[in-house]
Amino acid sequence: MMMLQDGSTQLLCLTASSGVPLFTRGASKQLPFSVIGSLNGVHMFGGGQGVLLSCCETEGGGKVVWRVFQDSVMLIAVSGGGQGDAGSGREEEVRLQRLLENVWNCMVLVLGQDELASMKNVERLKRDLRSCFSLIDHLLEDRPEGILGNLTHCADSLLPPNPALLQAAVDGFAEAADSEFGCLLVHGRIAAATEKWWRLAHQEIVLLSVLMRTLSASGSASSDYPVFLPQGSPTVAHRLLRFQLLPGADVCVLCGPTPSLHTAESRLVGRFWSPLVEALRDCLAVGERCLPGSVSLRPDLLALLLINRETRRSVSFVRSPPGDAPVPSKARCWELLKLFYIFSTTRYFGVEETLCVSTENRTHTSNTEDFVQGFSHQPLHCYLATDECKSYGLQTPQHQLFLLIPLSVPTFALRTVATQILSDIVTATGF
């Protein structure tokens, strides 16, 4: 039986001890309460028998994934079937596991760990959780297009043409606001940040970027928002001050009780950023390409995802194909790029990060195929040819590069193409 429409995802949140529903988000047609109760019941039954139920597949090709956090909250993700991509079952499981992890950290970010772990008043918690809905919906709908940090847990970045100028402004602005944590977001991607910002946990950087995009999309010119850091400060809140500098460009700082929003807006924003309006416009002009004009790329390149493995930063973009070109659409290229990233990292390439998972769930985050684990070496290249395009992955000690290339490019040339693209970007930007 297919529980949901093809391609849709529904998120269920319940109390872990009693199975009381806290909220549901996602698919327009919600699952019946009896089905929700059954999903909770089968997980509890398995736990009583010493079995950890983490994932299953329905007869209709859908997926169900369970996770319990802090022995207090159970999150269940249910996706519809109908996925046409080969091997999509594993890719979908990885996506849903990452979704549950992100949603939990989002709840901690907004409410703090204590309120979620104590469960003193369930009805009050239900009301408080509503403040998380805009962020959770953002994660569920996987918007905006082109932001991959929710999946990669790398900071989506934009490489500006004048990085030193913007870096000095961010550092000075943060220091004037009595903070060591400052960040400039352009088109939803990090263009510059303080050194301490980059020392935050990777998941925290990603979720703070999600929150910044959500606050910016609300239309407000500034905001003062309390946040908990899921790993660095899950029980003590900080203030996130955000200011819109230009449409598409926002700056934020994490700070304590001072300065007030009004003081920072009236005394600091103009002082540090008014002289840099043209530099900000140049940065905005980079657009979705995320790379400055000094980087020259093949005109037939369809999509690119480049990850710096040391800093956990990434740049990505998809080119809009010509109207008569026999290549996948822009939206389809983003989908294929995500699938190829999961395909590569779950089978061949490693993912360097510390996941917020319990010991019993940690085995489910390592999905490398058994035959790869039997080798003493780490794969450095992989490729995939489909009837839509060719995909190529390249791994070095510092970088991972994922490309989508037209079918017209010979397979034997893919390695040379990928190596040259990586060299061109690193040489021009130092990324």
Phi, psi and chi 1 to 4 in degrees:
 res  aa     phi    psi   chi1   chi2   chi3   chi4
   1 MET       -  132.4 -179.5 -177.7   71.6      -
   2 MET   -89.3  120.4 -170.7  177.8  -63.2      -
   3 MET   -81.9  -31.0  -67.2 -169.9  -72.8      -
   4 LEU  -131.6  165.4  -65.4  174.4      -      -
   5 GLN   -66.2  154.0  -65.9  179.1  -16.5      -
   6 ASP   -55.7  134.0  -68.8   -5.0      -      -
   7 GLY    80.9   -7.1      -      -      -      -
   8 SER   -91.5  156.3   61.7      -      -      -
   9 THR  -133.6  135.4  -58.8      -      -      -
  10 GLN  -122.4  138.8 -173.5  163.9  133.9      -
  11 LEU  -111.2  130.7  176.1   72.6      -      -
  12 LEU  -117.8  137.1  -46.3  173.3      -      -
  13 CYS  -125.9  125.3  179.4      -      -      -
  14 LEU  -135.4  161.5  -51.5   90.6      -      -
  15 THR   -73.1  137.1   59.7      -      -      -
  16 ALA   -70.5  -31.6      -      -      -      -
  17 SER   -80.8  -40.3   57.8      -      -      -
  18 SER  -117.4   -9.7   56.6      -      -      -
  19 GLY    75.4   20.0      -      -      -      -
  20 VAL   -72.1  124.5  174.7      -      -      -
  21 PRO   -64.9  133.4  -19.5   32.5      -      -
  22 LEU  -101.3  -41.1  -62.4  174.3      -      -
  23 PHE  -168.6  162.5   66.8   80.9      -      -
  24 THR  -131.5  142.7   61.8      -      -      -
  25 ARG  -139.3  157.5  -54.4  -60.4  -67.2  174.1
  26 GLY   116.8 -127.3      -      -      -      -
  27 ALA   -48.1  141.4      -      -      -      -
  28 SER   -62.6  -34.8   55.9      -      -      -
  29 LYS   -97.4  105.8 -176.5  179.9  179.1 -178.5
  30 GLN   -74.3  152.1  -66.7 -169.1   -1.2      -
  31 LEU   -68.7  144.0  -66.6  172.2      -      -
  32 PRO   -60.5  152.0  -19.7   30.5      -      -
  33 PHE   -59.8  -33.4 -177.8   76.8      -      -
  34 SER   -64.6  -37.0   57.9      -      -      -
  35 VAL   -69.4  -42.4  173.8      -      -      -
  36 ILE   -59.3  -44.5  -63.6  175.2      -      -
  37 GLY   -62.1  -37.1      -      -      -      -
  38 SER   -68.3  -40.2  -62.1      -      -      -
  39 LEU   -63.0  -39.7  -67.8  175.0      -      -
  40 ASN   -69.3  -41.9  175.9   62.4      -      -
  41 GLY   -63.9  -41.8      -      -      -      -
  42 VAL   -68.2  -31.9   70.3      -      -      -
  43 HIS   -69.5  -42.9 -174.2  -84.8      -      -
  44 MET   -65.2  -38.5  -67.9 -176.4   67.1      -
  45 PHE   -63.6  -44.2  176.4   79.0      -      -
  46 GLY   -61.3  -41.1      -      -      -      -
  47 GLY   -62.1  -37.4      -      -      -      -
  48 GLY   -66.9  -22.1      -      -      -      -
  49 GLN   -99.0    9.7  -55.3  -58.4  -48.2      -
  50 GLY    77.5   22.2      -      -      -      -
  51 VAL  -115.1  130.8  175.6      -      -      -
  52 LEU   -94.8  112.3  175.5   66.0      -      -
  53 LEU   -93.6  114.8  178.6   61.1      -      -
  54 SER  -114.3  -27.6   62.9      -      -      -
  55 CYS  -159.6  146.5  179.2      -      -      -
  56 CYS  -150.3  164.3   77.2      -      -      -
  57 GLU  -116.4  137.9 -174.6  169.6  -19.1      -
  58 THR   -86.2  168.0   68.6      -      -      -
  59 GLU   -63.1  -28.8  -68.2 -178.7   -4.9      -
  60 GLY   -84.2    4.3      -      -      -      -
  61 GLY    92.8    4.7      -      -      -      -
  62 GLY   -80.9  173.1      -      -      -      -
  63 LYS  -126.1  145.4  -75.7  -81.9 -175.5 -178.6
  64 VAL  -127.8  128.2 -177.1      -      -      -
  65 VAL  -127.5  133.6  172.9      -      -      -
  66 TRP  -114.4  145.4  -67.5  -99.4      -      -
  67 ARG  -150.3  137.1  -75.6  -76.5  -66.3  -83.9
  68 VAL  -111.6  131.9  175.2      -      -      -
  69 PHE  -118.2  131.8  -63.3   88.8      -      -
  70 GLN    54.6   25.3  -65.2  -69.2  -46.0      -
  71 ASP    54.4   23.2  -66.0  -35.9      -      -
  72 SER  -128.1  -35.6   62.2      -      -      -
  73 VAL  -122.6  130.1  172.8      -      -      -
  74 MET  -107.4  129.2  174.9 -173.2  -71.4      -
  75 LEU  -112.6  134.3  -68.0  175.1      -      -
  76 ILE  -127.2  128.9  -53.5  173.6      -      -
  77 ALA  -112.0  130.5      -      -      -      -
  78 VAL  -123.8  125.6 -176.2      -      -      -
  79 SER  -119.0  148.9   70.7      -      -      -
  80 GLY   -74.6  164.3      -      -      -      -
  81 GLY   -86.6 -153.4      -      -      -      -
  82 GLY    83.0   13.5      -      -      -      -
  83 GLN   -75.6  125.2  -56.2  -69.5  -26.1      -
  84 GLY   -91.7   -6.2      -      -      -      -
  85 ASP   -82.0  140.0  -59.6  -76.6      -      -
  86 ALA   -62.0  135.4      -      -      -      -
  87 GLY    71.8   16.6      -      -      -      -
  88 SER   -70.5  -17.6   62.9      -      -      -
  89 GLY   -60.2  -46.3      -      -      -      -
  90 ARG   -67.6  -42.9  171.1  171.4  -71.0 -176.1
  91 GLU   -60.9  -40.3  -80.3   70.1   30.1      -
  92 GLU   -68.3  -37.4 -176.2   66.6    1.3      -
  93 GLU   -63.4  -44.0  179.2 -178.1   -9.6      -
  94 VAL   -61.8  -42.9  170.5      -      -      -
  95 ARG   -61.7  -43.5 -176.3 -174.7   74.0   84.3
  96 LEU   -70.1  -39.2  -66.0  177.3      -      -
  97 GLN   -61.6  -41.9  -70.3  -77.4    7.5      -
  98 ARG   -66.7  -36.1 -177.9   53.4   54.7   89.4
  99 LEU   -61.6  -46.6  171.9   65.3      -      -
 100 LEU   -62.6  -40.9  -64.4 -171.2      -      -
 101 GLU   -62.9  -42.7 -173.2  178.4  -14.0      -
 102 ASN   -65.5  -40.4  -72.0  -23.4      -      -
 103 VAL   -64.8  -43.1  168.4      -      -      -
 104 TRP   -60.4  -47.6  164.9 -105.6      -      -
 105 ASN   -64.5  -31.8  -76.4  -48.8      -      -
 106 CYS   -64.3  -42.1  165.4      -      -      -
 107 MET   -64.4  -40.6  -67.3  161.4   61.9      -
 108 VAL   -65.7  -40.8  174.6      -      -      -
 109 LEU   -56.8  -40.1 -176.5   80.9      -      -
 110 VAL   -89.1  -41.4  175.7      -      -      -
 111 LEU  -106.6  -21.6  -61.9 -179.4      -      -
 112 GLY    89.8  152.7      -      -      -      -
 113 GLN   -71.0  -34.4 -173.8  171.1  -72.5      -
 114 ASP   -60.6  -45.4  -74.1  -12.5      -      -
 115 GLU   -65.5  -33.9 -176.8  170.2   -7.1      -
 116 LEU   -77.2  -32.3  -64.7  168.2      -      -
 117 ALA   -82.5  -29.6      -      -      -      -
 118 SER   -79.2  -37.8   61.8      -      -      -
 119 MET    52.5   43.8  -71.9  -75.2  178.9      -
 120 LYS   -71.9  -36.8  -66.6  178.7 -179.7  178.2
 121 ASN  -138.4  101.7 -172.1  -37.0      -      -
 122 VAL   -64.4  -41.0  172.5      -      -      -
 123 GLU   -64.9  -39.6  -67.6  -55.8  -43.0      -
 124 ARG   -66.0  -39.7  177.4 -176.4  172.4 -176.7
 125 LEU   -62.1  -39.5  179.8   59.1      -      -
 126 LYS   -57.6  -43.7  -74.2 -177.3 -178.3 -179.8
 127 ARG   -67.3  -42.2  -67.9 -167.4  -61.3  -90.7
 128 ASP   -65.8  -32.8  -68.5  -16.3      -      -
 129 LEU   -66.5  -17.9  -77.8  168.8      -      -
 130 ARG   -61.2  -27.7  -66.3  172.8 -173.6  169.7
 131 SER   -69.2  -12.7   58.2      -      -      -
 132 CYS   -91.8  -10.6  -56.5      -      -      -
 133 PHE   -61.9  -39.7  -73.6  174.1      -      -
 134 SER   -64.0  -39.6   60.3      -      -      -
 135 LEU   -68.1  -43.0  -80.6  174.1      -      -
 136 ILE   -64.2  -42.1  -68.3  173.0      -      -
 137 ASP   -63.1  -36.7  -68.1  -16.5      -      -
 138 HIS   -59.7  -42.7 -172.1  108.9      -      -
 139 LEU   -69.6  -40.6  -64.7  170.7      -      -
 140 LEU   -66.7  -41.9  -86.9  168.9      -      -
 141 GLU   -82.6   -7.5  -64.3  167.5   17.0      -
 142 ASP    54.7   45.8 -152.0   14.3      -      -
 143 ARG  -113.1  159.9   63.5  172.5 -169.4  -97.8
 144 PRO   -77.3  164.9   30.3  -35.3      -      -
 145 GLU   -60.5  134.8 -169.9  177.4   73.8      -
 146 GLY    99.6   -5.8      -      -      -      -
 147 ILE   -97.1  116.0  -60.3  -64.1      -      -
 148 LEU  -111.2   -0.2  -56.2 -178.0      -      -
 149 GLY   -60.4  -30.7      -      -      -      -
 150 ASN   -59.8  -30.2  -59.2  -17.0      -      -
 151 LEU   -92.3  -45.9  173.4   65.0      -      -
 152 THR   -85.6  -17.9   64.6      -      -      -
 153 HIS    55.7   32.2  -84.4 -179.2      -      -
 154 CYS  -112.7  149.7  -63.8      -      -      -
 155 ALA   -74.3  116.3      -      -      -      -
 156 ASP   -61.8  122.5  -69.4  -73.3      -      -
 157 SER  -123.9  157.1  -57.2      -      -      -
 158 LEU  -125.7  129.3 -179.9  146.9      -      -
 159 LEU   -94.6  105.8  -53.9 -175.4      -      -
 160 PRO   -76.4  159.0   28.0  -32.4      -      -
 161 PRO   -72.9  -18.4   23.9  -32.0      -      -
 162 ASN  -130.5   66.7   40.7   18.1      -      -
 163 PRO   -65.2  -37.1   23.3  -32.4      -      -
 164 ALA   -63.8  -39.2      -      -      -      -
 165 LEU   -64.6  -45.7 -161.5   60.3      -      -
 166 LEU   -70.6  -36.5  -62.6  177.3      -      -
 167 GLN   -62.4  -43.0 -175.3   64.9   55.3      -
 168 ALA   -63.7  -38.1      -      -      -      -
 169 ALA   -67.4  -41.9      -      -      -      -
 170 VAL   -64.1  -44.4  170.3      -      -      -
 171 ASP   -61.6  -45.7  -69.8  -21.9      -      -
 172 GLY   -67.2  -40.4      -      -      -      -
 173 PHE   -63.8  -44.4 -179.8   72.5      -      -
 174 ALA   -64.0  -43.0      -      -      -      -
 175 GLU   -63.6  -40.4 -176.9  178.8   -1.8      -
 176 ALA   -65.8  -26.0      -      -      -      -
 177 ALA   -91.5   16.6      -      -      -      -
 178 ASP    56.2   43.2  -64.9  -34.5      -      -
 179 SER  -137.5  151.6  172.3      -      -      -
 180 GLU  -106.2    4.6  -65.0  179.3  -57.2      -
 181 PHE  -122.5  104.8  -59.0   88.8      -      -
 182 GLY  -137.9  154.0      -      -      -      -
 183 CYS  -154.0  140.2  173.9      -      -      -
 184 LEU  -112.7  121.4  172.5   66.7      -      -
 185 LEU  -107.4  130.1 -110.0   67.2      -      -
 186 VAL  -125.7  123.2  176.0      -      -      -
 187 HIS    54.5   35.7  -65.7  -51.5      -      -
 188 GLY    78.6    5.3      -      -      -      -
 189 ARG  -120.1  151.4  -61.4  169.4  171.7   87.8
 190 ILE   -77.4  120.4  -60.6  177.9      -      -
 191 ALA   -97.9  -28.7      -      -      -      -
 192 ALA  -160.8  149.9      -      -      -      -
 193 ALA  -157.4  157.3      -      -      -      -
 194 THR   -72.5  163.7   61.3      -      -      -
 195 GLU   -60.1  -41.3 -178.1 -178.4   -7.0      -
 196 LYS   -68.1  -30.6  -77.0  -67.4 -176.1   70.0
 197 TRP   -61.1  -41.9 -174.2  -84.2      -      -
 198 TRP   -70.7  -15.3  -68.5  120.4      -      -
 199 ARG   -85.9   -7.9  -67.8 -175.8 -173.8  178.7
 200 LEU   -63.1  158.1  -66.0  171.6      -      -
 201 ALA   -58.7  145.6      -      -      -      -
 202 HIS   -58.0  -40.7  -52.0  -51.1      -      -
 203 GLN   -65.3  -34.9  -67.4  167.8  -50.6      -
 204 GLU   -66.3  -41.8  -67.0  171.4  -13.5      -
 205 ILE   -61.3  -43.8  -65.0  175.2      -      -
 206 VAL   -63.3  -46.2  169.0      -      -      -
 207 LEU   -69.5  -36.2  -72.3  176.9      -      -
 208 LEU   -64.4  -35.5  -72.3  170.3      -      -
 209 SER   -66.0  -40.3  -62.5      -      -      -
 210 VAL   -60.6  -46.0  172.6      -      -      -
 211 LEU   -61.9  -42.7  177.5   58.3      -      -
 212 MET   -60.2  -43.4  -75.9  -90.8  -73.6      -
 213 ARG   -64.9  -37.8  -69.9 -168.4  -69.2  -92.7
 214 THR   -66.3  -45.3  -56.5      -      -      -
 215 LEU   -64.6  -38.8  -65.8  173.3      -      -
 216 SER   -65.5  -40.3 -178.5      -      -      -
 217 ALA   -67.3  -19.0      -      -      -      -
 218 SER   -70.5  -14.6   68.9      -      -      -
 219 GLY    93.1   -3.3      -      -      -      -
 220 SER   -77.4  144.0   61.9      -      -      -
 221 ALA   -78.6  -23.1      -      -      -      -
 222 SER  -155.2  161.7   60.7      -      -      -
 223 SER  -157.3  152.0   53.4      -      -      -
 224 ASP  -126.2  105.1 -174.9  -15.3      -      -
 225 TYR  -125.1  125.5 -160.3   93.4      -      -
 226 PRO   -76.1  134.6   27.0  -32.3      -      -
 227 VAL  -136.9  147.1  -65.0      -      -      -
 228 PHE  -106.3  142.1  -62.0   83.2      -      -
 229 LEU   -92.1  114.9  -60.2  177.3      -      -
 230 PRO   -52.5  -32.4  -27.7   35.9      -      -
 231 GLN  -108.7  -39.2  -65.1 -175.3   46.5      -
 232 GLY   -81.8  -32.9      -      -      -      -
 233 SER  -155.6   69.1 -179.5      -      -      -
 234 PRO   -74.4  -10.8   27.6  -33.8      -      -
 235 THR  -118.7  -11.0   58.5      -      -      -
 236 VAL  -121.3  126.4  178.2      -      -      -
 237 ALA   -83.8  148.6      -      -      -      -
 238 HIS  -115.8  169.6  -62.2  -94.0      -      -
 239 ARG  -103.3  132.5  -65.4  167.6   64.1 -140.1
 240 LEU  -104.7  109.3  179.2   71.7      -      -
 241 LEU   -96.2  125.4  -58.2 -174.9      -      -
 242 ARG  -125.3  139.9  179.1 -159.1   63.9   88.7
 243 PHE  -136.3  134.2  -52.7   95.0      -      -
 244 GLN   -84.7  121.5 -175.3 -177.2   72.0      -
 245 LEU   -88.9  -46.1  -55.2  176.5      -      -
 246 LEU  -145.5  160.1  -68.7  173.0      -      -
 247 PRO   -56.2  118.0  -26.7   35.2      -      -
 248 GLY    97.9   -5.7      -      -      -      -
 249 ALA  -128.7  121.5      -      -      -      -
 250 ASP  -131.5  146.1  -63.8   82.8      -      -
 251 VAL  -122.0  145.9   65.9      -      -      -
 252 CYS  -143.0  159.2   74.9      -      -      -
 253 VAL  -137.9  148.2  -68.1      -      -      -
 254 LEU   -98.5  124.3  -81.6  173.9      -      -
 255 CYS  -145.4  179.5   60.3      -      -      -
 256 GLY   -94.2 -146.2      -      -      -      -
 257 PRO   -63.7  -27.4  -20.3   31.7      -      -
 258 THR  -122.1  151.9   59.4      -      -      -
 259 PRO   -83.8  168.9   32.8  -37.1      -      -
 260 SER   -72.2  160.5   67.8      -      -      -
 261 LEU   -58.4  -43.3 -179.1   66.9      -      -
 262 HIS   -64.2  -41.6  174.1   72.5      -      -
 263 THR   -64.5  -45.6  -61.2      -      -      -
 264 ALA   -64.5  -39.5      -      -      -      -
 265 GLU   -70.5  -40.9 -170.0  167.8   16.1      -
 266 SER   -83.2  -30.4   60.3      -      -      -
 267 ARG  -107.5  -27.4  -61.8 -178.1 -176.8  177.6
 268 LEU  -106.6  -40.0  -58.2 -178.8      -      -
 269 VAL   -60.1  -52.5  173.8      -      -      -
 270 GLY   -64.4  -36.9      -      -      -      -
 271 ARG   -62.2  -41.8  170.4 -176.5  160.0 -166.1
 272 PHE   -94.2  -28.2  -75.8   93.1      -      -
 273 TRP  -109.7  -21.3  -63.5  103.4      -      -
 274 SER   -58.7  -40.5  -68.9      -      -      -
 275 PRO   -68.1  -10.9  -19.0   32.7      -      -
 276 LEU  -110.6   20.5  -61.4 -178.1      -      -
 277 VAL   -59.1  -44.1  169.9      -      -      -
 278 GLU   -66.4  -38.3  -71.0  -54.0  -44.3      -
 279 ALA   -64.2  -37.7      -      -      -      -
 280 LEU   -66.9  -38.6  -71.2  170.3      -      -
 281 ARG   -66.1  -37.6  -74.0  175.5  177.2  158.4
 282 ASP   -62.6  -37.9  -69.2  -17.7      -      -
 283 CYS   -67.8  -42.3 -165.9      -      -      -
 284 LEU   -63.1  -32.3  -74.5  163.8      -      -
 285 ALA   -67.4  -21.2      -      -      -      -
 286 VAL   -60.0  -36.3  172.6      -      -      -
 287 GLY    65.1 -151.4      -      -      -      -
 288 GLU   -71.2  -11.5  -66.5 -177.5   -1.8      -
 289 ARG   -66.3  -29.1 -171.0  173.1 -174.5  -97.9
 290 CYS    66.4   -3.0  -63.1      -      -      -
 291 LEU  -121.7  141.3  -63.1  169.7      -      -
 292 PRO   -67.6  165.1   25.2  -33.3      -      -
 293 GLY   -64.3  -16.6      -      -      -      -
 294 SER   -69.3  -13.4   58.2      -      -      -
 295 VAL   -93.9  118.3  178.5      -      -      -
 296 SER  -101.7  126.0  177.9      -      -      -
 297 LEU  -122.3  157.7  -63.7  172.2      -      -
 298 ARG   -55.1  136.0  -67.9  174.0   58.5   99.6
 299 PRO   -68.4  -20.5   22.9  -33.1      -      -
 300 ASP   -94.8    3.4   59.5   -9.5      -      -
 301 LEU   -66.2  127.5  179.2   64.5      -      -
 302 LEU   -87.0  -44.6  -60.8  178.4      -      -
 303 ALA  -156.7  155.3      -      -      -      -
 304 LEU  -147.9  138.1  173.3  149.5      -      -
 305 LEU  -134.1  117.3  167.0   61.8      -      -
 306 LEU  -118.4  124.9  175.0   60.4      -      -
 307 ILE  -115.2  130.2  -66.3  173.5      -      -
 308 ASN   -88.1  113.2 -173.1  -51.8      -      -
 309 ARG   -71.0  -23.5  -59.9  171.0   68.4 -174.0
 310 GLU   -80.1  -44.3  -65.7  179.0   -1.9      -
 311 THR   -94.8  -11.1   63.3      -      -      -
 312 ARG    57.5   41.0  -60.2  -57.9  -66.0  168.9
 313 ARG  -107.7  155.4  -62.4  176.6   63.2 -165.8
 314 SER  -143.5  152.4   71.2      -      -      -
 315 VAL  -126.7  144.1  -69.2      -      -      -
 316 SER  -151.7  150.5   60.3      -      -      -
 317 PHE  -162.1  159.8   75.8   89.3      -      -
 318 VAL  -129.7  132.6  165.6      -      -      -
 319 ARG   -82.8  142.9  -81.2 -154.5  176.8  106.3
 320 SER   -76.1  119.4  -62.6      -      -      -
 321 PRO   -72.2  151.1   26.8  -32.8      -      -
 322 PRO   -58.7  153.1  -20.2   30.4      -      -
 323 GLY   -57.7  -32.8      -      -      -      -
 324 ASP  -101.6    7.2   56.6  -13.4      -      -
 325 ALA   -76.7  134.7      -      -      -      -
 326 PRO   -82.6   57.1   31.7  -34.5      -      -
 327 VAL  -128.8  163.0  -64.9      -      -      -
 328 PRO   -60.8  154.1  -21.3   31.9      -      -
 329 SER   -66.5  168.4   65.9      -      -      -
 330 LYS   -61.0  -45.8 -172.9  175.6 -179.2 -179.7
 331 ALA   -62.5  -39.8      -      -      -      -
 332 ARG   -67.3  -36.3  178.8   58.7  177.2  163.7
 333 CYS   -63.0  -40.8  -79.1      -      -      -
 334 TRP   -61.1  -41.9  -80.5  119.1      -      -
 335 GLU   -63.6  -44.2 -176.9 -179.0   -4.0      -
 336 LEU   -66.4  -36.0  -69.3  172.2      -      -
 337 LEU   -64.1  -42.4 -171.5   59.8      -      -
 338 LYS   -63.2  -44.6  -66.1  175.0 -172.2  176.6
 339 LEU   -63.9  -40.0  -71.7  172.3      -      -
 340 PHE   -68.8  -35.7 -177.3   60.6      -      -
 341 TYR   -60.4  -47.9  168.6   79.7      -      -
 342 ILE   -64.9  -43.7  -60.4  175.6      -      -
 343 PHE   -55.0  -46.1  173.5   87.1      -      -
 344 SER   -72.1  -44.0  -56.8      -      -      -
 345 THR   -77.4  -22.0   54.9      -      -      -
 346 THR   -90.7  -12.2   56.6      -      -      -
 347 ARG  -116.3  -35.3  -70.1  168.8  169.8   80.1
 348 TYR  -128.4  -49.0  -52.7  115.0      -      -
 349 PHE   -93.8  150.8  -62.6  163.6      -      -
 350 GLY   -85.8  162.4      -      -      -      -
 351 VAL  -121.6  111.8  179.4      -      -      -
 352 GLU   -88.3  100.3  -60.0   80.7   13.7      -
 353 GLU  -165.5  159.5   62.2  176.3  -39.2      -
 354 THR  -102.0  110.7  -58.0      -      -      -
 355 LEU   -85.6  145.4  -62.7  173.8      -      -
 356 CYS   -84.4   72.2  -68.0      -      -      -
 357 VAL  -129.5  154.3  -63.2      -      -      -
 358 SER   -75.7  164.4   57.7      -      -      -
 359 THR   -59.9  -40.2  -57.4      -      -      -
 360 GLU   -70.7  -21.9   63.1  -90.9   19.8      -
 361 ASN   -94.1   -9.9  -78.2  -30.7      -      -
 362 ARG   -63.4  -31.1 -167.7  169.2  -63.2  -83.5
 363 THR   -64.8  -24.8   55.4      -      -      -
 364 HIS   -80.8   -6.9  -60.4  -73.9      -      -
 365 THR   -92.9   -6.4   66.3      -      -      -
 366 SER  -109.7  102.0  178.5      -      -      -
 367 ASN  -112.4   18.2  -62.6  -60.8      -      -
 368 THR   -61.1  136.8  -51.8      -      -      -
 369 GLU   -62.0  147.8  -76.6 -166.1   -2.2      -
 370 ASP   -58.0  -39.3  -67.7  -20.7      -      -
 371 PHE   -69.1  -27.5   78.0   88.7      -      -
 372 VAL   -69.5  -40.1  174.2      -      -      -
 373 GLN   -65.0  -18.0  -58.1 -137.7   19.1      -
 374 GLY   -79.0   -9.2      -      -      -      -
 375 PHE   -96.2  152.5  -72.6   97.5      -      -
 376 SER   -85.1  -10.3   59.3      -      -      -
 377 HIS  -109.8  163.1   66.5  -82.2      -      -
 378 GLN  -100.1  124.6  173.7   70.3   47.8      -
 379 PRO   -56.9  141.2  -23.8   33.7      -      -
 380 LEU  -113.4  -18.1  -59.0  178.9      -      -
 381 HIS  -140.1  148.5  -60.1  -98.3      -      -
 382 CYS  -154.5  154.3   68.4      -      -      -
 383 TYR  -145.6  161.9   75.6   93.4      -      -
 384 LEU  -144.9  128.9 -172.5   65.8      -      -
 385 ALA  -115.0  123.6      -      -      -      -
 386 THR  -122.3 -176.9   69.8      -      -      -
 387 ASP   -81.7    1.3   56.8   -1.3      -      -
 388 GLU  -105.2  -40.6  -66.6 -178.7  -86.9      -
 389 CYS  -168.2  179.0   65.7      -      -      -
 390 LYS  -110.1  142.3  -67.1  178.4 -180.0  177.8
 391 SER  -121.2  140.7  -52.4      -      -      -
 392 TYR  -137.3  135.6 -164.5   87.3      -      -
 393 GLY  -119.9  137.4      -      -      -      -
 394 LEU  -132.4  133.0  164.8   63.8      -      -
 395 GLN  -125.6  130.3  179.8  168.1 -106.3      -
 396 THR  -123.4  173.2   71.1      -      -      -
 397 PRO   -56.9  -26.1  -28.1   36.2      -      -
 398 GLN  -108.8  -22.4 -171.2  173.9   -3.0      -
 399 HIS  -133.7  157.5  -63.9   96.2      -      -
 400 GLN  -128.0  131.8  -72.9  178.6  -21.4      -
 401 LEU  -125.1  131.5  176.7   65.7      -      -
 402 PHE  -126.1  126.8  -54.2   89.1      -      -
 403 LEU  -126.4  148.4  -57.3  174.9      -      -
 404 LEU  -114.2  128.2  -61.3 -173.1      -      -
 405 ILE  -132.5  145.1  -58.7  173.2      -      -
 406 PRO   -60.1  157.2  -20.1   30.6      -      -
 407 LEU   -64.1  -21.9  -66.9  171.0      -      -
 408 SER   -68.7  -19.8   57.3      -      -      -
 409 VAL   -77.1  125.9  178.2      -      -      -
 410 PRO   -61.1  142.4  -19.7   30.7      -      -
 411 THR   -60.0  -37.8  -58.7      -      -      -
 412 PHE   -66.3  -17.1   66.6   80.1      -      -
 413 ALA   -92.4   -7.1      -      -      -      -
 414 LEU   -61.9  -41.4  -65.3  178.4      -      -
 415 ARG   -62.8  -43.7  178.7  172.1 -178.2  170.1
 416 THR   -63.9  -41.5  -57.7      -      -      -
 417 VAL   -61.1  -48.0  168.3      -      -      -
 418 ALA   -64.3  -43.7      -      -      -      -
 419 THR   -61.8  -40.5  -57.0      -      -      -
 420 GLN   -68.2  -40.6 -173.5   62.6   51.5      -
 421 ILE   -63.1  -45.2  -71.5  175.0      -      -
 422 LEU   -61.0  -44.2  177.4   60.5      -      -
 423 SER   -62.8  -41.9  175.4      -      -      -
 424 ASP   -63.0  -43.7  -69.8  -15.5      -      -
 425 ILE   -68.3  -46.3  -64.6  175.7      -      -
 426 VAL   -66.2  -39.8  173.7      -      -      -
 427 THR   -64.6  -39.9  -60.1      -      -      -
 428 ALA   -79.6  -29.1      -      -      -      -
 429 THR  -119.6  -19.8   65.6      -      -      -
 430 GLY    71.9   15.9      -      -      -      -
 431 PHE   -66.8      - -179.2   77.5      -      -
